[in-house]
Amino acid sequence: MGTTSYEEKREQLEEYFDRTAADQWAKLTSDEPVSGIRKTVRAGRERMRQTLLEWLPHDLHGRRILDAGCGTGTLAVDLARRGAHVVAIDLSPTLVELARKRVPDDLGEGKVEFVSGDMLSTSYGDFDHVVAMDSMIHYEKHDMVQVLSGLAQRTSRSLLFTFAPSNPILATMIRVGRIFPRSDRAPFIEPIAEASLRSAIGECEALNKWQIGNTEKISSGFYTSQAMEIQKR
C-alpha cells in the first residue's frame, strides 16, 4: 500500500496511543477505577473480545495467529492459552511494552511474541488466523478493504475484524464525544454501513477467494462496534 490516507491515519493513531492516551488505555484495560463513560467502553470491549474468541477453535495448538492492534495484550494472552503461537503487534511501543509486562507466568503451552510496528508488514510471515479488534475502526472503507486484502495474502483460514457500524445513534455519539474532556476522547472513528462494506469486500478482486461468515454488533453505552468474519473458501 502506497502513501494513502491509511498511512496518514496510522501516524495519527501512533501519536495518540503512544503519547497522548497510553496511561488512560492502560487503566481502561485493567481493573482500576475509570469514569462512567469508560466503564461502558470497558464492558463493550470485554463482550467483543469474548465474541471473537467464540469464533475461533478452542484448541489452537499448532496454529499461528496475528493479533493486529494488540493494545495491552489481553486477547493475545487468551489465544496463547488455547495453544496458539501469537504475533501481537501494535503501533504503540509504550502499549507493547506494557503488554509484555502483563503476560502471566502460567501462560501454558502457547506463545506470544509482542512487536511494535505495522500490521501490514510482511516480515512477520504467514498466519492461520488474523484478529483485528477495534484496530481498523479509524480507517475509511477503502483503506479498511485494502488492509483486509493485504492481510488475506498471508492468512490461510479466517480474518476476524471490527468496524464502526453506520447508524444515526452512533453518529450522535461521535458528535457528543467531541465535547468530552480529552482524557475521555478516542481518535475519530469512521462509521461504515454494513451493506456498503459487504459490497466492497465482494467487489475486491484480492478477496474473491474469501466469503463473509459471522457478524455481530456490540453496543454498550459509548461503545458500539461490529465484528465480522471472512473465511477462506
SERO-4910 file (N, C-alpha, C, O; in steps of 0.05 Angstrom, whole numbers):
BEGIN
 pado doro    nc1    nc2    nc3   cac1   cac2   cac3    cc1    cc2    cc3    oc1    oc2    oc3
  Met    A     17    -24      0      0      0      0     18     25      0     36     27     17
  Gly    A     13     43    -18     30     67    -21     22     88     -1      9     83     19
  Thr    A     31    113     -7     24    135     11     -5    142      8    -13    153    -13
  Thr    A    -21    135     27    -50    138     26    -60    149     52    -44    155     70
  Ser    A    -86    152     54    -98    161     79    -94    141    101    -94    148    124
  Tyr    A    -89    115     93    -83     95    113    -57    103    128    -57    102    153
  Glu    A    -37    110    114    -11    117    127    -14    142    143     -2    144    165
  Glu    A    -29    162    133    -33    186    149    -48    180    175    -40    190    196
  Lys    A    -69    164    173    -84    157    197    -67    140    216    -69    144    240
  Arg    A    -51    123    205    -33    106    222    -15    123    239    -10    117    262
  Glu    A     -4    144    227     14    162    242     -1    176    264      9    180    286
  Gln    A    -26    185    258    -42    198    278    -48    179    302    -47    187    325
  Leu    A    -54    154    295    -61    135    316    -36    129    333    -39    126    358
  Glu    A    -13    127    321     12    122    336     17    144    355     24    140    378
  Glu    A     13    169    346     16    192    363     -3    191    387      5    196    410
  Tyr    A    -28    185    381    -49    185    402    -44    163    423    -42    169    447
  Phe    A    -41    138    414    -39    116    433    -12    115    447    -10    105    469
  Asp    A      9    124    434     36    122    446     42    146    464     58    143    483
  Arg    A     31    169    458     39    193    473     17    206    488     20    216    511
  Thr    A     -7    207    477    -29    221    489    -45    204    508    -53    214    529
  Ala    A    -51    179    501    -71    163    515    -60    137    527    -76    120    535
  Ala    A    -34    134    527    -23    108    537    -32    103    566    -39     80    572
  Asp    A    -30    122    583    -38    118    611    -68    112    614    -75     94    629
  Gln    A    -85    126    599   -113    121    600   -120     94    589   -137     80    600
  Trp    A   -106     86    568   -111     59    556   -102     37    575   -115     16    577
  Ala    A    -80     42    589    -71     22    609    -92     19    631    -97     -4    640
  Lys    A   -104     41    640   -125     39    660   -150     25    650   -162      8    663
  Leu    A   -158     32    625   -182     21    613   -180    -10    612   -200    -24    616
  Thr    A   -156    -20    606   -153    -49    603   -143    -63    628   -132    -84    627
  Ser    A   -148    -50    651   -141    -61    677   -166    -62    694   -188    -58    685
  Asp    A   -162    -67    720   -184    -67    739   -186    -41    754   -202    -39    773
  Glu    A   -170    -21    747   -170      4    760   -197     19    756   -209     15    735
  Pro    A   -205     36    775   -229     52    771   -227     71    747   -205     83    743
  Val    A   -248     73    732   -249     92    709   -275    107    710   -293    101    725
  Ser    A   -277    127    692   -301    143    691   -325    127    681   -322    105    671
  Gly    A   -349    137    685   -373    123    677   -373    118    647   -382     97    638
  Ile    A   -364    137    632   -362    133    603   -344    110    596   -351     92    580
  Arg    A   -321    109    608   -302     88    602   -310     61    613   -301     40    604
  Lys    A   -327     61    634   -338     35    643   -355     22    622   -353     -3    618
  Thr    A   -370     38    607   -386     26    585   -368     16    563   -374     -4    550
  Val    A   -346     31    558   -328     22    537   -314     -4    546   -310    -22    530
  Arg    A   -306     -5    571   -293    -29    581   -311    -53    579   -303    -75    571
  Ala    A   -337    -50    586   -356    -72    585   -360    -81    556   -362   -104    550
  Gly    A   -362    -61    538   -366    -68    510   -343    -82    498   -346   -102    483
  Arg    A   -319    -74    505   -295    -87    494   -292   -115    505   -283   -133    491
  Glu    A   -301   -120    530   -300   -147    541   -319   -165    525   -312   -188    519
  Arg    A   -343   -155    519   -362   -171    504   -352   -176    476   -355   -198    465
  Met    A   -339   -157    464   -328   -160    437   -305   -181    437   -304   -198    420
  Arg    A   -288   -179    457   -266   -199    459   -277   -227    461   -267   -245    448
  Gln    A   -297   -231    478   -309   -258    481   -322   -267    455   -321   -291    448
  Thr    A   -334   -249    441   -347   -256    415   -327   -266    395   -331   -287    382
  Leu    A   -304   -252    392   -284   -260    374   -271   -287    382   -265   -304    365
  Leu    A   -268   -291    408   -257   -316    417   -276   -339    411   -267   -361    405
  Glu    A   -302   -334    412   -322   -355    406   -320   -364    377   -328   -386    370
  Trp    A   -311   -346    359   -310   -353    331   -285   -368    323   -282   -377    300
  Leu    A   -267   -372    342   -243   -387    337   -244   -414    351   -257   -417    371
  Pro    A   -229   -434    340   -229   -460    354   -219   -458    382   -202   -442    389
  His    A   -230   -475    400   -220   -475    427   -191   -485    428   -175   -476    445
  Asp    A   -185   -504    412   -158   -515    411   -143   -503    387   -149   -507    364
  Leu    A   -123   -486    394   -108   -472    373    -78   -482    372    -61   -468    361
  His    A    -73   -505    383    -46   -515    382    -37   -519    353    -52   -529    336
  Gly    A    -13   -510    347     -2   -513    320    -11   -491    301     -2   -491    278
  Arg    A    -27   -472    310    -36   -450    293    -22   -424    300    -15   -419    323
  Arg    A    -18   -408    279     -4   -383    282    -24   -361    278    -39   -361    258
  Ile    A    -25   -342    296    -46   -321    295    -33   -293    298    -15   -289    314
  Leu    A    -43   -275    282    -34   -247    284    -56   -232    299    -79   -231    291
  Asp    A    -48   -220    321    -66   -202    336    -58   -174    327    -39   -162    336
  Ala    A    -73   -163    308    -67   -138    295    -79   -114    310   -103   -110    308
  Gly    A    -62   -100    325    -72    -79    342    -77    -90    370    -99    -88    380
  Cys    A    -56   -102    381    -59   -118    406    -63   -101    431    -73   -112    451
  Gly    A    -57    -75    430    -60    -59    454    -43    -70    477    -19    -74    474
  Thr    A    -56    -75    500    -42    -85    523    -42   -115    526    -34   -126    546
  Gly    A    -51   -129    504    -46   -158    502    -65   -177    513    -59   -201    514
  Thr    A    -89   -168    523   -108   -187    535   -117   -209    516   -116   -232    523
  Leu    A   -124   -201    492   -134   -221    472   -111   -240    464   -115   -264    461
  Ala    A    -87   -229    461    -64   -245    453    -59   -267    474    -53   -290    467
  Val    A    -61   -260    499    -57   -280    521    -79   -301    520    -74   -325    523
  Asp    A   -104   -293    515   -126   -312    512   -121   -332    490   -125   -356    494
  Leu    A   -111   -323    467   -105   -340    445    -82   -359    451    -83   -383    444
  Ala    A    -62   -349    464    -39   -366    472    -47   -387    492    -37   -409    491
  Arg    A    -66   -381    509    -75   -401    529    -89   -424    515    -90   -446    525
  Arg    A    -98   -420    491   -110   -442    475    -89   -457    459    -96   -475    444
  Gly    A    -64   -449    462    -42   -463    449    -31   -450    424    -12   -461    413
  Ala    A    -41   -427    416    -31   -414    392     -4   -401    396      3   -393    418
  His    A     10   -398    373     33   -380    372     23   -354    362     15   -352    339
  Val    A     24   -333    378     12   -307    372     33   -286    367     51   -282    383
  Val    A     31   -273    344     47   -249    339     28   -226    344      9   -221    330
  Ala    A     34   -212    366     17   -190    375     30   -163    369     51   -157    380
  Ile    A     18   -148    351     31   -124    341     14    -99    346    -11   -100    346
  Asp    A     27    -78    352     13    -52    357     32    -29    348     56    -32    348
  Leu    A     19     -7    341     34     16    332     49     29    356     70     42    352
  Ser    A     39     26    380     49     40    403     70     23    418     64      3    430
  Pro    A     96     31    418    116     17    433    110     17    463    116     -2    477
  Thr    A     97     38    473     91     40    501     71     19    509     74      5    530
  Leu    A     50     15    493     30     -6    499     41    -34    496     34    -52    511
  Val    A     59    -37    476     71    -64    472     88    -71    496     88    -94    505
  Glu    A    103    -52    506    120    -57    530    102    -64    554    109    -82    570
  Leu    A     80    -50    557     61    -57    579     50    -85    575     47   -100    594
  Ala    A     43    -92    550     33   -119    545     53   -140    553     45   -161    564
  Arg    A     78   -136    547     99   -155    554     99   -159    585    102   -181    595
  Lys    A     97   -137    600     98   -138    629     73   -152    640     75   -163    662
  Arg    A     51   -152    626     27   -164    636     24   -194    629      5   -206    638
  Val    A     42   -205    614     39   -233    607     42   -250    633     61   -247    647
  Pro    A     22   -267    638     22   -283    663     44   -304    662     51   -314    641
  Asp    A     54   -312    685     74   -333    687     63   -360    679     78   -377    670
  Asp    A     37   -364    683     25   -390    678     11   -391    650    -10   -402    648
  Leu    A     24   -379    630     12   -377    604      5   -405    592    -14   -408    578
  Gly    A     22   -425    597     16   -451    587     33   -457    562     56   -448    560
  Glu    A     22   -473    544     37   -483    521     39   -463    498     57   -466    481
  Gly    A     22   -443    497     23   -424    476     46   -404    479     61   -404    499
  Lys    A     48   -387    459     70   -367    459     60   -341    448     45   -341    428
  Val    A     69   -319    460     62   -292    449     88   -277    443    106   -275    460
  Glu    A     89   -267    419    112   -251    410    102   -223    406     88   -217    386
  Phe    A    109   -204    424     99   -177    422    119   -160    405    143   -161    410
  Val    A    108   -145    386    125   -128    369    110   -101    364     86   -100    365
  Ser    A    126    -81    360    115    -54    353    120    -49    324    143    -51    315
  Gly    A     98    -43    309    102    -38    281     75    -38    266     54    -34    278
  Asp    A     76    -42    240     53    -40    222     42    -68    217     57    -87    210
  Met    A     16    -72    221      4    -98    218      6   -109    189      3   -133    185
  Leu    A     12    -91    170     14    -99    142     42   -108    134     46   -117    112
  Ser    A     61   -106    152     88   -114    146     89   -144    140     79   -160    155
  Thr    A    102   -152    118    104   -180    111    126   -194    126    130   -218    123
  Ser    A    141   -179    142    164   -191    155    157   -211    178    174   -226    188
  Tyr    A    131   -211    185    122   -228    207    112   -255    197    104   -272    213
  Gly    A    113   -259    171    106   -285    160     76   -290    155     61   -270    153
  Asp    A     69   -315    153     41   -323    147     27   -332    172     39   -339    192
  Phe    A      0   -333    170    -17   -339    193    -40   -357    185    -49   -357    162
  Asp    A    -50   -372    205    -75   -386    201    -99   -368    205   -119   -369    190
  His    A    -98   -350    225   -119   -332    231   -107   -304    236    -84   -301    246
  Val    A   -123   -284    231   -116   -256    239   -140   -245    254   -163   -248    246
  Val    A   -135   -232    277   -156   -219    292   -148   -190    295   -126   -183    305
  Ala    A   -166   -172    287   -161   -143    289   -185   -131    304   -204   -122    291
  Met    A   -183   -130    330   -205   -120    347   -202    -90    351   -183    -80    364
  Asp    A   -220    -75    339   -222    -46    342   -196    -31    334   -190    -10    343
  Ser    A   -181    -43    316   -156    -31    306   -160    -18    278   -143     -3    269
  Met    A   -182    -25    265   -187    -14    238   -211      5    237   -218     15    216
  Ile    A   -223     10    260   -247     27    261   -242     56    255   -260     72    251
  His    A   -216     64    255   -209     92    250   -203     96    220   -198    119    212
  Tyr    A   -205     75    204   -198     78    176   -223     79    158   -243     67    164
  Glu    A   -221     93    136   -243     95    117   -247     68    103   -229     51    103
  Lys    A   -270     64     91   -277     38     80   -257     29     59   -249      5     60
  His    A   -248     46     42   -229     38     21   -203     27     34   -193      6     26
  Asp    A   -193     42     54   -169     33     67   -173      7     83   -155    -10     83
  Met    A   -196      4     95   -202    -20    110   -202    -44     92   -190    -65     98
  Val    A   -214    -42     68   -214    -65     50   -186    -70     39   -179    -93     35
  Gln    A   -170    -50     35   -143    -54     26   -126    -67     48   -109    -84     42
  Val    A   -131    -60     73   -118    -74     95   -125   -103     96   -108   -121     98
  Leu    A   -151   -109     93   -160   -137     93   -148   -152     70   -140   -175     73
  Ser    A   -145   -139     47   -133   -152     23   -104   -159     29    -95   -181     23
  Gly    A    -89   -140     42    -62   -145     48    -58   -168     68    -41   -185     65
  Leu    A    -75   -168     88    -74   -189    109    -82   -216     97    -71   -237    104
  Ala    A   -101   -216     79   -111   -241     67    -90   -256     52    -90   -281     50
  Gln    A    -71   -241     41    -49   -254     25    -31   -271     43    -17   -288     33
  Arg    A    -32   -266     69    -15   -281     88    -31   -298    107    -20   -308    127
  Thr    A    -57   -303    101    -74   -317    120    -88   -340    106    -98   -337     84
  Ser    A    -89   -363    119    -99   -388    106   -127   -395    115   -140   -411    101
  Arg    A   -137   -385    137   -163   -394    147   -184   -372    151   -205   -372    137
  Ser    A   -179   -353    168   -200   -333    173   -188   -306    182   -167   -305    195
  Leu    A   -203   -285    176   -197   -258    186   -220   -249    202   -243   -248    193
  Leu    A   -215   -241    227   -236   -230    245   -229   -201    250   -206   -195    258
  Phe    A   -248   -183    246   -242   -155    250   -267   -141    258   -289   -152    258
  Thr    A   -264   -116    267   -287   -100    275   -288    -74    259   -267    -64    250
  Phe    A   -312    -63    256   -316    -37    244   -338    -22    259   -353    -34    274
  Ala    A   -339      4    255   -359     20    268   -384     21    250   -383     34    229
  Pro    A   -406      8    258   -430      7    240   -443     34    238   -449     47    259
  Ser    A   -448     43    214   -460     69    210   -490     69    217   -505     53    206
  Asn    A   -498     86    235   -526     90    242   -529    117    256   -509    127    266
  Pro    A   -553    128    258   -558    154    269   -549    156    299   -538    177    307
  Ile    A   -553    135    314   -545    136    342   -515    138    345   -505    155    361
  Leu    A   -500    123    330   -471    124    331   -461    152    322   -443    163    334
  Ala    A   -473    162    301   -466    189    291   -469    210    313   -452    227    316
  Thr    A   -491    208    328   -496    227    350   -475    223    372   -465    243    383
  Met    A   -469    198    378   -449    192    399   -422    204    392   -407    214    409
  Ile    A   -415    202    366   -389    213    357   -389    243    360   -369    255    369
  Arg    A   -411    256    353   -412    285    356   -410    294    385   -396    312    392
  Val    A   -425    279    402   -425    285    431   -397    280    442   -388    295    460
  Gly    A   -384    260    433   -358    253    443   -337    274    440   -318    276    455
  Arg    A   -341    292    420   -322    314    416   -322    334    439   -303    349    442
  Ile    A   -344    335    455   -345    355    476   -334    345    503   -331    360    522
  Phe    A   -328    319    505   -318    308    530   -289    316    534   -275    323    516
  Pro    A   -281    316    560   -252    322    565   -234    304    550   -241    282    543
  Arg    A   -210    314    544   -191    299    527   -186    271    538   -182    252    523
  Ser    A   -186    268    564   -180    242    576   -201    221    569   -196    197    571
  Asp    A   -225    230    561   -246    212    554   -251    209    524   -270    196    515
  Arg    A   -233    222    509   -236    220    480   -220    197    468   -201    188    479
  Ala    A   -229    188    445   -214    169    429   -210    181    401   -224    201    394
  Pro    A   -192    171    386   -188    181    359   -214    179    343   -230    160    348
  Phe    A   -219    197    324   -243    197    309   -246    170    294   -228    161    281
  Ile    A   -270    158    296   -275    133    282   -291    139    256   -303    160    253
  Glu    A   -290    120    238   -302    123    212   -325    104    209   -321     80    203
  Pro    A   -350    113    214   -373     94    212   -376     84    183   -373     99    164
  Ile    A   -383     59    180   -386     46    154   -412     30    155   -417     15    173
  Ala    A   -429     34    135   -453     18    133   -446    -11    126   -430    -16    109
  Glu    A   -459    -30    140   -453    -58    136   -457    -66    107   -440    -80     95
  Ala    A   -479    -58     95   -484    -66     67   -463    -55     48   -455    -69     29
  Ser    A   -453    -31     53   -432    -19     37   -406    -34     40   -392    -39     20
  Leu    A   -400    -42     64   -375    -57     69   -377    -85     56   -357    -94     44
  Arg    A   -400    -98     59   -403   -124     46   -399   -122     16   -386   -139      3
  Ser    A   -410   -101      4   -407    -97    -25   -378    -93    -32   -369   -104    -52
  Ala    A   -364    -76    -17   -336    -70    -23   -319    -95    -21   -300    -99    -36
  Ile    A   -324   -112     -1   -309   -137      2   -315   -155    -21   -297   -168    -32
  Gly    A   -340   -157    -29   -348   -174    -51   -337   -165    -78   -332   -182    -95
  Glu    A   -332   -139    -81   -321   -129   -106   -291   -128   -107   -279   -123   -128
  Cys    A   -278   -134    -85   -249   -133    -84   -237   -159    -96   -242   -180    -85
  Glu    A   -223   -156   -117   -212   -179   -131   -193   -195   -114   -192   -220   -115
  Ala    A   -178   -181    -97   -159   -195    -79   -173   -212    -58   -160   -229    -45
  Leu    A   -199   -208    -54   -214   -223    -34   -234   -242    -47   -253   -251    -34
  Asn    A   -230   -248    -73   -250   -265    -87   -250   -294    -77   -269   -309    -84
  Lys    A   -230   -302    -62   -230   -329    -52   -239   -330    -23   -236   -350     -9
  Trp    A   -250   -308    -14   -260   -305     14   -290   -300     15   -301   -288     -4
  Gln    A   -302   -309     36   -331   -304     40   -337   -294     68   -323   -301     87
  Ile    A   -357   -278     71   -365   -267     97   -379   -289    113   -397   -302    103
  Gly    A   -371   -292    138   -383   -311    156   -399   -297    178   -418   -283    172
  Asn    A   -391   -301    203   -405   -290    226   -403   -259    226   -384   -248    216
  Thr    A   -423   -247    237   -422   -218    242   -440   -212    266   -462   -224    269
  Glu    A   -432   -194    283   -447   -187    308   -440   -159    317   -417   -152    319
  Lys    A   -461   -144    324   -457   -117    334   -458   -117    364   -475   -130    376
  Ile    A   -440   -103    377   -439   -100    406   -443    -70    413   -429    -53    403
  Ser    A   -463    -65    429   -468    -37    438   -469    -37    469   -483    -52    481
  Ser    A   -453    -19    480   -451    -16    509   -445     13    516   -422     21    516
  Gly    A   -467     29    520   -462     57    526   -448     71    504   -459     73    482
  Phe    A   -424     81    509   -408     95    489   -390     77    473   -371     86    461
  Tyr    A   -395     51    474   -381     32    457   -400     20    437   -419      7    446
  Thr    A   -395     23    412   -410     10    391   -391      0    370   -376     16    357
  Ser    A   -390    -26    365   -372    -37    345   -385    -63    335   -400    -76    349
  Gln    A   -378    -69    310   -389    -93    298   -367   -111    288   -349   -103    274
  Ala    A   -369   -136    297   -349   -156    289   -358   -170    263   -382   -174    258
  Met    A   -339   -176    246   -344   -190    222   -322   -211    217   -298   -206    223
  Glu    A   -329   -233    206   -310   -254    199   -311   -259    169   -332   -261    157
  Ile    A   -287   -261    157   -286   -270    130   -269   -295    130   -248   -296    143
  Gln    A   -278   -315    114   -265   -342    114   -255   -349     87   -267   -341     67
  Lys    A   -234   -364     86   -223   -374     60   -243   -395     50   -251   -413     64
  Arg    A   -250   -392     25   -269   -411     12   -256   -439     10   -269   -457      0
***
